[in-house]
Amino acid sequence: MHKKFIGSAGLGALLLLLCLATSQAQTSVCSQTGPNLVRNGDFEQGYFGFLSDLGRGLNNATKGNCATQGWVLVTQTDPHVSPACQYYPAALSAQYGPPNTATSPDPNHPSNTSVVTLATCNNPLPDHTSGSGFFLTIDPDAIPDRAFWKQQVPVCPNTNYVFSVWGRNVAGGCGLPAPLFHFEVDGSPINAPTSYPDCAWKQTAAVWHSGNTQGDVWIELINDQPGCDANDAAIDDVFFGICAGVVLTCDTRFRFCGDTSALPIRLSGRAEGFDPPQYRWQKFDAASGWSDLPGASDSVLLLNPPTAADAGLYRLAASAAGNTNSPYCAVFSPVISVEAFPQYHTDLTVDLCPGESYAGYSTPGVYVDTFLSAAGCDSVRVLRLIARENYRVEENRAICPGEIYAFDGKNLTETGVYEATFPSAYGCDSTVVLNLTVSVTRTWGDDAPFVYVPNVFSPDDNGLNDLFLPGFAPAPFRAYLLEVYDRWGSLLFSTQAPESGWDGKYRGQRCAPGVYLYRLELQTETCERAVFSGTVTLLR
């Protein structure tokens, strides 16, 4: 049961009441505020987070001695101008509508998000938050002390809280007697009833001191204008939070160079709204979030000397004495950034080709330069320049007619001088000049003057004439093939190595004395070809 409002003399918890029409009004109630403890205070998540003593939509009106009144509606429109917007589909009425319908813990659950939007209604009414969002409209019934809106929030002892709402008249033609309601915390009024006669958004704010109260409390907007006509209201941007804050008395950004700084860093702030305040400095960790710094319970945190390990994000938390262990009892300063920037020392060796320069230097040597980084820190570079040369190499090559010589990605077949430039190991130009000659081919027979083929040998392992091995004038070969056959044409020996001869064996077994056939085919580097065939006598 709500306590009946009996005037300001009976309000021991009432500290301050202001009915204000501008967004700056709440600042004059509390110069600083903590986070909003109200869930879905702007109604952008539909019905999530709050309850009402009235039904959801006309289908679920409580009526309360009226014909159709006693409903609330989350909408973007004026439901009195568009009556169809007052109805939910019949199949959903039971799920969405009765008074004090439980809120699903999932903000996206259909029972929370079924709201009237501009998709079905064409008489938009600007909300307070953005001018195009959602708000809550209320059509009260004739029963006194109904809660338009209510929600549980956690509170801490010995702390001031501000309770505020933006409201306006949405009765037809903004008629009188106009909406009239007040704030309650756990059934106790904390301000005088406020009237909203105008068709414009207006803020009401009041401060409540928690005293010894701790834990969850109900905060409510209570109707003081019961009746069936001209008392329709709209509310938006409901706020309930600590009436206190932390002001920094230092910069929000500190920077130093290297692993440490010779100058200390002093972080400081002061609390407003707590008497006396209790402080905690916190540092942010990407894995675990904000955590208290051991022993840092003063309004000043001195890093002396600051090191690279001190780099990070800091904030000052403040609360009423004794409330430091409750996460929702504190207010926080703006975040302070402490940044440590490295100082770089770079050793760089560069090969310098003729005519080149590097970093403005063209002469070999060692140069030491100091630069200022973007963070204002010195960076030292040691540059070693080494002179390298361009090289020019000539090569003479010969090929036989019909052969191909690959050079610089091209297949060459004609006599000529060809030039290509390649990068050396140091990146400098290396020029290769190729003198290519296509030799004239000459074919010899058994009379080739540079070949001698013996006609007899005796493989008796005495070191004399043990191999059948042709002799040659000194000349490298492009091709070489020696084959030996028996008189029936079976191949007994074959080699492509000019230095290898036949030892008179076949598969490791000694061949019988007799006459054997041979065939010798070769080509010299000067493209001379010779083909020999004949007989050789094997003696034992």
Wavefront OBJ file of the C-alpha trace (Angstrom):
o trace
v 0.000 0.000 0.000
v 1.367 3.407 -0.935
v 1.628 6.009 1.800
v -0.663 8.991 1.249
v 1.232 12.196 0.419
v 0.614 14.598 3.319
v 2.726 17.629 2.343
v 6.339 18.705 2.690
v 6.271 18.762 6.484
v 5.814 14.981 6.548
v 8.692 14.221 4.179
v 11.769 13.555 6.284
v 13.482 11.987 3.249
v 12.744 14.857 0.883
v 15.890 16.901 0.262
v 15.055 18.843 -2.844
v 12.342 19.179 -5.491
v 12.669 20.948 -8.786
v 10.212 20.964 -11.676
v 12.358 21.844 -14.631
v 11.861 22.224 -18.365
v 15.390 22.013 -19.748
v 17.969 19.259 -20.059
v 20.343 21.202 -17.805
v 17.848 21.146 -14.948
v 19.085 17.927 -13.394
v 22.567 19.418 -13.130
v 21.261 22.039 -10.724
v 19.808 19.264 -8.547
v 23.073 17.295 -8.602
v 26.231 18.763 -10.081
v 27.432 15.188 -10.686
v 25.561 11.879 -11.017
v 26.570 8.257 -11.171
v 25.352 5.710 -13.729
v 21.611 5.335 -14.306
v 20.399 2.333 -12.288
v 17.107 2.260 -14.219
v 16.850 -0.410 -16.892
v 15.310 0.738 -20.162
v 14.609 4.231 -18.860
v 14.197 5.520 -22.436
v 11.746 2.702 -23.377
v 13.701 1.813 -26.499
v 13.528 -1.841 -25.355
v 9.764 -1.841 -25.095
v 8.368 -3.141 -21.820
v 11.648 -4.568 -20.597
v 12.615 -3.836 -16.997
v 9.520 -2.191 -15.458
v 6.053 -3.012 -14.148
v 2.807 -1.009 -13.919
v -0.367 -1.209 -11.848
v -2.197 -0.612 -15.151
v -2.670 -3.033 -18.040
v -0.690 -3.028 -21.236
v -2.900 -1.549 -23.940
v -6.632 -0.979 -24.133
v -7.280 -4.721 -24.399
v -5.988 -5.113 -20.843
v -7.287 -1.906 -19.250
v -7.957 -2.122 -15.527
v -10.905 0.282 -16.095
v -11.081 1.088 -12.347
v -14.541 2.745 -12.269
v -14.058 3.962 -15.874
v -15.256 2.608 -19.198
v -11.928 1.977 -20.981
v -9.224 3.656 -18.906
v -6.394 2.069 -16.934
v -3.687 1.173 -19.450
v -0.103 2.012 -20.465
v 1.389 1.789 -23.932
v 4.986 1.954 -25.204
v 4.661 3.827 -28.473
v 5.942 6.463 -30.871
v 2.492 7.928 -31.511
v -0.406 9.752 -29.868
v -2.788 6.826 -29.253
v -5.754 9.167 -28.813
v -5.353 10.465 -32.361
v -4.897 6.920 -33.709
v -7.296 4.702 -31.714
v -6.164 1.570 -33.552
v -2.787 1.950 -31.913
v -4.345 1.156 -28.524
v -4.946 -2.497 -29.312
v -2.781 -5.567 -29.292
v -3.720 -8.539 -31.476
v -6.271 -10.605 -29.578
v -4.040 -13.692 -29.665
v -1.289 -11.795 -27.844
v -3.465 -9.945 -25.360
v -3.035 -12.386 -22.492
v 0.718 -12.615 -22.995
v 1.350 -8.895 -23.132
v -1.309 -7.206 -21.116
v -2.320 -7.732 -17.464
v -1.192 -5.304 -14.733
v 2.202 -6.155 -13.191
v 3.085 -8.489 -16.065
v 6.444 -10.062 -15.222
v 9.324 -8.849 -17.341
v 11.376 -11.437 -19.170
v 15.110 -11.252 -18.292
v 15.789 -11.282 -22.050
v 15.368 -7.715 -23.383
v 14.551 -9.141 -26.833
v 11.784 -11.453 -25.665
v 8.487 -10.773 -27.535
v 6.677 -10.016 -24.277
v 9.037 -7.060 -23.818
v 9.389 -5.826 -27.372
v 5.782 -5.776 -28.663
v 5.313 -2.023 -28.926
v 3.388 0.271 -31.214
v 5.571 1.772 -33.937
v 5.156 4.149 -36.824
v 4.829 1.148 -39.115
v 1.147 0.868 -38.163
v 0.317 4.365 -36.888
v 0.752 7.648 -38.693
v 0.466 10.265 -35.939
v 3.998 10.450 -34.529
v 4.648 12.210 -31.239
v 8.313 13.181 -30.661
v 9.856 11.410 -27.704
v 12.195 13.273 -25.351
v 15.330 11.178 -25.948
v 15.841 11.713 -29.656
v 12.589 13.038 -31.082
v 11.984 9.810 -32.990
v 12.138 7.042 -30.363
v 9.732 5.408 -27.922
v 8.055 6.655 -24.743
v 5.392 5.410 -22.321
v 1.849 6.803 -22.495
v -0.511 6.413 -19.496
v -4.316 6.573 -19.463
v -5.090 6.372 -15.699
v -8.321 4.977 -14.250
v -10.237 6.395 -11.256
v -8.483 4.352 -8.549
v -6.137 6.510 -6.401
v -2.429 5.783 -5.866
v -1.919 3.607 -8.920
v 1.750 3.193 -9.924
v 2.150 4.281 -13.538
v 5.646 2.814 -13.585
v 7.818 0.925 -11.049
v 11.097 -0.880 -10.942
v 13.504 -2.375 -8.399
v 16.991 -0.855 -8.145
v 19.927 -1.522 -5.768
v 20.859 1.197 -3.268
v 23.636 1.709 -0.738
v 23.394 3.237 2.742
v 24.231 6.858 3.585
v 24.049 7.929 -0.052
v 22.088 10.627 -1.888
v 20.189 9.543 -4.998
v 18.437 11.626 -7.646
v 15.126 10.381 -9.099
v 13.985 12.184 -12.245
v 11.596 11.799 -15.192
v 10.527 13.776 -18.219
v 6.748 14.042 -18.523
v 4.076 15.791 -20.596
v 0.328 16.076 -21.048
v -1.143 13.922 -23.836
v -4.829 14.414 -22.979
v -6.964 15.544 -25.903
v -6.152 19.220 -26.472
v -3.874 19.117 -23.403
v -6.929 19.708 -21.255
v -7.245 20.101 -17.496
v -7.096 18.884 -14.770
v -3.918 17.503 -16.436
v -1.578 14.726 -15.264
v -0.410 14.869 -11.643
v 1.974 12.386 -9.999
v 4.824 12.064 -7.469
v 7.861 9.853 -6.737
v 8.034 7.124 -4.089
v 10.878 4.941 -2.816
v 9.761 1.720 -1.101
v 6.249 3.171 -0.648
v 7.357 6.541 0.813
v 6.799 9.801 -1.121
v 9.947 11.842 -1.722
v 8.434 14.893 -3.421
v 5.227 16.859 -3.787
v 2.838 15.956 -6.655
v 3.815 17.653 -9.896
v 1.345 18.817 -12.547
v 2.019 18.615 -16.298
v -0.568 20.933 -17.922
v 1.410 21.582 -21.125
v 1.872 19.632 -24.338
v 5.662 19.860 -23.923
v 8.234 17.714 -22.196
v 9.153 18.875 -18.672
v 11.543 17.336 -16.130
v 10.892 16.696 -12.469
v 13.785 15.688 -10.212
v 14.088 14.987 -6.502
v 16.916 13.865 -4.238
v 16.463 11.017 -1.743
v 18.893 10.054 1.055
v 19.108 6.321 1.680
v 19.979 6.510 5.394
v 20.394 2.934 6.601
v 18.565 1.423 3.608
v 20.596 -1.127 1.680
v 19.760 -3.585 -1.112
v 16.902 -3.521 -3.632
v 14.152 -0.900 -3.276
v 11.074 -0.138 -5.379
v 11.021 3.238 -7.107
v 7.601 4.301 -8.410
v 5.678 7.062 -10.186
v 2.350 7.364 -8.348
v -0.820 8.908 -9.840
v -2.289 11.853 -7.898
v -5.015 12.641 -10.457
v -7.377 9.634 -10.548
v -10.265 9.962 -12.971
v -11.513 8.958 -16.359
v -10.737 12.080 -18.396
v -8.075 14.759 -19.099
v -5.327 13.186 -16.976
v -3.400 11.265 -19.683
v 0.391 11.476 -19.391
v 3.529 10.460 -21.280
v 6.893 9.800 -19.602
v 10.401 9.276 -20.960
v 14.047 9.082 -19.808
v 13.465 7.860 -16.252
v 16.634 8.237 -14.167
v 17.667 7.001 -10.725
v 21.318 7.223 -9.725
v 23.772 8.387 -7.107
v 23.723 12.158 -6.623
v 27.497 12.507 -6.565
v 30.491 12.447 -8.862
v 34.245 12.648 -9.184
v 36.010 15.642 -10.715
v 39.581 15.283 -11.908
v 42.122 17.841 -10.723
v 44.793 16.595 -13.130
v 45.162 16.052 -16.850
v 43.454 13.099 -18.517
v 46.584 12.112 -20.462
v 50.202 11.618 -19.399
v 53.040 10.472 -21.657
v 56.721 9.699 -21.139
v 59.503 8.142 -23.187
v 61.463 4.968 -22.523
v 61.122 2.463 -19.698
v 60.935 5.134 -16.994
v 60.691 8.871 -16.443
v 62.672 11.159 -14.168
v 59.526 13.208 -13.501
v 56.747 11.766 -11.294
v 53.147 11.556 -12.533
v 50.477 12.807 -10.144
v 46.900 11.581 -10.656
v 44.310 13.399 -8.549
v 40.616 14.145 -8.188
v 37.945 15.034 -5.686
v 34.482 13.691 -4.915
v 31.341 15.833 -4.867
v 28.240 14.600 -3.044
v 29.773 12.388 -0.332
v 30.523 13.608 3.189
v 33.000 12.162 3.845
v 34.027 10.372 0.629
v 35.967 7.144 0.444
v 38.358 6.716 -2.496
v 39.744 3.834 -4.582
v 42.066 4.098 -7.555
v 41.429 1.513 -10.248
v 43.359 0.323 -13.301
v 41.924 -1.331 -16.391
v 42.986 -4.764 -17.615
v 41.822 -6.040 -20.995
v 41.204 -9.530 -19.598
v 39.605 -8.746 -16.220
v 38.309 -5.176 -16.566
v 38.646 -2.565 -13.793
v 40.269 -3.621 -10.534
v 41.349 -1.791 -7.369
v 45.002 -0.886 -6.913
v 46.214 -2.203 -3.542
v 46.707 0.563 -1.009
v 45.546 3.324 -3.389
v 42.783 4.776 -1.184
v 43.605 8.480 -1.333
v 42.412 11.148 -3.754
v 45.971 11.362 -5.103
v 47.913 8.568 -6.816
v 51.620 9.296 -7.295
v 53.674 7.298 -9.805
v 57.224 8.080 -8.770
v 59.028 7.217 -10.870
v 56.604 6.009 -13.531
v 57.727 2.929 -15.448
v 56.527 1.183 -18.571
v 54.609 -1.225 -16.310
v 52.528 1.740 -15.057
v 51.207 2.497 -18.546
v 47.453 1.991 -18.858
v 44.037 3.432 -18.028
v 43.155 4.714 -14.555
v 40.070 6.084 -12.843
v 39.197 7.323 -9.360
v 36.193 5.694 -7.673
v 34.400 7.389 -4.789
v 31.592 6.291 -2.497
v 30.134 7.008 0.912
v 32.201 5.721 3.819
v 31.784 1.967 4.259
v 30.455 1.312 0.738
v 33.681 0.510 -1.045
v 32.904 -3.186 -1.530
v 29.605 -2.694 -3.369
v 30.034 -2.294 -7.157
v 26.873 -0.170 -7.544
v 27.711 2.194 -4.655
v 30.487 4.109 -6.401
v 30.807 6.899 -8.914
v 33.802 7.261 -11.169
v 36.016 9.937 -12.619
v 36.732 10.316 -16.322
v 39.390 7.876 -17.505
v 43.055 8.916 -17.305
v 45.539 7.552 -19.829
v 49.182 6.966 -18.892
v 51.285 6.134 -21.955
v 54.891 4.945 -22.161
v 56.420 5.301 -25.621
v 59.525 3.334 -26.584
v 62.818 4.920 -27.573
v 64.254 3.123 -30.561
v 67.946 2.456 -31.377
v 68.318 1.145 -34.901
v 71.457 -0.217 -36.576
v 71.129 -0.180 -40.344
v 73.612 -1.322 -42.992
v 72.971 -0.234 -46.580
v 74.845 -1.188 -49.742
v 75.385 1.870 -51.916
v 75.729 1.407 -55.666
v 77.538 3.974 -57.842
v 75.482 7.154 -58.235
v 73.074 6.268 -55.426
v 72.349 7.961 -52.113
v 70.481 6.899 -48.975
v 68.772 9.188 -46.445
v 70.614 12.120 -48.005
v 74.045 10.487 -47.785
v 76.024 9.473 -50.896
v 79.487 8.863 -49.382
v 80.369 5.561 -47.664
v 80.760 5.824 -43.907
v 78.978 5.598 -40.527
v 76.307 8.196 -39.723
v 74.464 8.601 -36.389
v 71.150 10.508 -36.493
v 68.595 11.306 -33.781
v 64.934 11.682 -34.749
v 61.853 12.805 -32.843
v 59.044 10.222 -33.014
v 55.358 11.058 -33.318
v 55.123 10.628 -29.536
v 57.940 13.132 -28.969
v 60.556 10.526 -28.044
v 64.122 10.364 -29.391
v 64.968 7.559 -31.797
v 68.656 6.946 -32.646
v 69.710 5.463 -35.986
v 73.230 4.250 -36.777
v 73.595 4.063 -40.569
v 76.503 2.239 -42.193
v 76.896 2.908 -45.919
v 79.090 0.464 -47.869
v 80.203 1.281 -51.436
v 79.557 -1.460 -53.973
v 80.610 -1.640 -57.639
v 78.791 -2.307 -60.875
v 80.236 -5.334 -62.676
v 80.654 -6.122 -66.415
v 81.401 -9.709 -67.438
v 82.027 -11.115 -70.934
v 81.340 -14.743 -71.833
v 82.179 -16.641 -75.030
v 79.878 -19.501 -75.914
v 79.490 -21.697 -78.990
v 76.571 -23.846 -80.044
v 76.007 -26.186 -82.918
v 73.375 -25.579 -85.588
v 69.919 -26.453 -84.322
v 70.883 -26.006 -80.680
v 69.389 -23.355 -78.316
v 71.247 -21.198 -75.794
v 69.066 -19.728 -73.009
v 70.081 -16.214 -71.976
v 68.136 -13.494 -70.104
v 64.854 -15.317 -70.624
v 65.417 -15.722 -74.363
v 66.246 -18.778 -76.462
v 69.154 -17.825 -78.760
v 69.942 -19.727 -81.982
v 72.061 -17.250 -83.998
v 75.595 -15.927 -83.829
v 75.763 -12.514 -82.180
v 76.613 -10.346 -79.192
v 73.947 -10.222 -76.513
v 73.854 -8.055 -73.382
v 71.749 -8.287 -70.195
v 71.743 -6.545 -66.851
v 71.168 -8.464 -63.624
v 71.129 -7.271 -59.986
v 74.137 -8.388 -58.027
v 74.018 -9.765 -54.492
v 74.239 -6.143 -53.282
v 71.551 -4.849 -55.610
v 73.932 -3.115 -58.019
v 73.830 -3.621 -61.784
v 75.867 -6.474 -63.209
v 76.155 -6.490 -67.009
v 76.837 -9.751 -68.833
v 77.988 -9.611 -72.469
v 77.543 -12.903 -74.355
v 79.534 -13.568 -77.495
v 77.596 -16.435 -79.073
v 78.903 -18.384 -82.041
v 76.982 -20.949 -84.051
v 79.712 -23.325 -85.268
v 79.829 -24.980 -88.689
v 79.028 -28.687 -88.512
v 81.432 -31.187 -90.134
v 80.778 -34.903 -90.188
v 83.661 -37.390 -90.350
v 83.676 -41.072 -90.960
v 86.337 -43.614 -90.078
v 88.960 -41.194 -91.328
v 88.382 -38.581 -88.583
v 91.913 -37.306 -87.865
v 91.260 -36.842 -84.138
v 90.147 -40.417 -83.363
v 92.148 -43.671 -83.173
v 90.271 -46.980 -82.704
v 92.425 -50.048 -81.950
v 91.602 -53.343 -83.704
v 92.906 -55.740 -81.085
v 93.253 -55.932 -77.269
v 94.158 -58.582 -74.710
v 92.304 -58.284 -71.359
v 94.638 -60.532 -69.360
v 95.131 -58.108 -66.481
v 98.817 -57.591 -67.135
v 98.428 -53.845 -67.349
v 99.100 -53.793 -71.085
v 96.341 -53.316 -73.638
v 93.706 -54.607 -71.167
v 90.863 -52.340 -72.425
v 89.245 -51.693 -75.739
v 89.431 -47.873 -75.519
v 89.476 -45.453 -78.485
v 92.043 -42.672 -78.384
v 91.361 -39.029 -79.093
v 93.135 -35.770 -79.821
v 92.537 -33.417 -76.850
v 89.016 -32.072 -77.258
v 85.889 -32.059 -75.057
v 82.834 -33.842 -76.399
v 79.253 -32.704 -76.648
v 78.135 -36.276 -77.256
v 79.833 -39.683 -77.003
v 78.548 -43.275 -77.388
v 80.628 -46.489 -77.662
v 78.832 -49.830 -78.123
v 80.254 -53.395 -78.535
v 78.249 -56.331 -79.995
v 78.911 -60.017 -80.507
v 78.604 -61.519 -83.959
v 74.953 -62.312 -83.368
v 74.163 -58.614 -82.673
v 73.762 -58.813 -78.905
v 74.883 -55.684 -77.039
v 77.696 -56.532 -74.676
v 78.964 -53.099 -73.628
v 77.826 -49.470 -73.830
v 79.216 -46.226 -72.402
v 78.789 -42.460 -72.816
v 82.029 -41.715 -70.944
v 85.043 -41.243 -73.238
v 87.381 -42.402 -70.478
v 85.605 -45.771 -70.044
v 86.671 -48.809 -72.137
v 85.498 -52.452 -72.528
v 87.306 -54.951 -70.324
v 86.253 -57.977 -72.382
v 83.534 -59.057 -69.951
v 79.766 -59.369 -70.151
v 77.801 -59.253 -66.910
v 80.992 -60.000 -65.002
v 81.912 -63.062 -67.090
v 84.932 -63.168 -69.424
v 84.031 -63.276 -73.079
v 85.633 -65.834 -75.390
v 88.497 -64.813 -77.678
v 87.301 -63.788 -81.082
v 86.135 -60.954 -83.277
v 83.566 -58.455 -81.990
v 81.735 -55.542 -83.606
v 81.827 -51.976 -82.324
v 80.083 -48.686 -83.133
v 81.394 -45.267 -81.997
v 79.453 -41.992 -82.372
v 80.709 -38.643 -81.060
v 80.445 -34.890 -81.451
v 83.093 -32.386 -80.370
v 82.602 -28.950 -78.839
v 83.385 -27.499 -82.286
v 80.391 -29.360 -83.699
v 82.514 -31.956 -85.613
v 80.669 -35.256 -85.804
v 82.158 -38.695 -86.439
v 80.580 -42.142 -86.702
v 82.833 -45.234 -86.680
v 82.040 -48.921 -86.987
v 84.289 -51.924 -87.323
v 85.683 -54.981 -85.605
v 88.036 -55.591 -82.749
v 89.770 -58.839 -81.889
v 89.835 -60.074 -78.308
v 92.889 -62.183 -77.476
v 93.465 -64.315 -74.379
l 1 2 3 4 5 6 7 8 9 10 11 12 13 14 15 16 17 18 19 20 21 22 23 24 25 26 27 28 29 30 31 32 33 34 35 36 37 38 39 40 41 42 43 44 45 46 47 48 49 50 51 52 53 54 55 56 57 58 59 60 61 62 63 64 65 66 67 68 69 70 71 72 73 74 75 76 77 78 79 80 81 82 83 84 85 86 87 88 89 90 91 92 93 94 95 96 97 98 99 100 101 102 103 104 105 106 107 108 109 110 111 112 113 114 115 116 117 118 119 120 121 122 123 124 125 126 127 128 129 130 131 132 133 134 135 136 137 138 139 140 141 142 143 144 145 146 147 148 149 150 151 152 153 154 155 156 157 158 159 160 161 162 163 164 165 166 167 168 169 170 171 172 173 174 175 176 177 178 179 180 181 182 183 184 185 186 187 188 189 190 191 192 193 194 195 196 197 198 199 200 201 202 203 204 205 206 207 208 209 210 211 212 213 214 215 216 217 218 219 220 221 222 223 224 225 226 227 228 229 230 231 232 233 234 235 236 237 238 239 240 241 242 243 244 245 246 247 248 249 250 251 252 253 254 255 256 257 258 259 260 261 262 263 264 265 266 267 268 269 270 271 272 273 274 275 276 277 278 279 280 281 282 283 284 285 286 287 288 289 290 291 292 293 294 295 296 297 298 299 300 301 302 303 304 305 306 307 308 309 310 311 312 313 314 315 316 317 318 319 320 321 322 323 324 325 326 327 328 329 330 331 332 333 334 335 336 337 338 339 340 341 342 343 344 345 346 347 348 349 350 351 352 353 354 355 356 357 358 359 360 361 362 363 364 365 366 367 368 369 370 371 372 373 374 375 376 377 378 379 380 381 382 383 384 385 386 387 388 389 390 391 392 393 394 395 396 397 398 399 400 401 402 403 404 405 406 407 408 409 410 411 412 413 414 415 416 417 418 419 420 421 422 423 424 425 426 427 428 429 430 431 432 433 434 435 436 437 438 439 440 441 442 443 444 445 446 447 448 449 450 451 452 453 454 455 456 457 458 459 460 461 462 463 464 465 466 467 468 469 470 471 472 473 474 475 476 477 478 479 480 481 482 483 484 485 486 487 488 489 490 491 492 493 494 495 496 497 498 499 500 501 502 503 504 505 506 507 508 509 510 511 512 513 514 515 516 517 518 519 520 521 522 523 524 525 526 527 528 529 530 531 532 533 534 535 536 537 538 539 540
